[in-house]
Amino acid sequence: MALMSRYGLTLDCRDADGWAACFTDDGVFEGRLGTVRGRHTLRQYVERKEPDPAPRHISGIPSIDPDPHDPTRATATCAFVYPQTSRDATVVDTAGHYRDALVRVQPGRWLFERRTMVADKAPGR
């Protein structure tokens, strides 16, 4: 859960190094803009993103399932909401869920091997 929290906080603060460090060296992020693989490319992904006026990645409580055959692996799913805030209002820009493949790299330290963002389909989109 600490990894998932760090993911949102580093992305909201545009901390490209911190966000990329949430992934394994060859980690993969799949989102609306395509697939990004490897820490160097992940770092560039955040550096190139347009700044959001008041970004907040809000994730729900994850459902985490340990791999019964490998204690260093797990999968997880959690809902998310990504609001956009302006002077006048806060609206939901994107909502959906994440599907994660997690790897324990040290005792108590987990990283994303793969994080897939699945956005809900909005009416009319």
Secondary structure, 3 states (H helix, E strand, C coil): CHHHHHHHHHHHCCCHHHHHCCEEEEEEEEECCEEEECHHHHHHHHHHCCCCCCCCCEECCCEEEECCCCCCEEEEEEEEEEEEECCCCEEEEEEEEEEEEEEEEECCEEEEEEEEEEECCCCCC
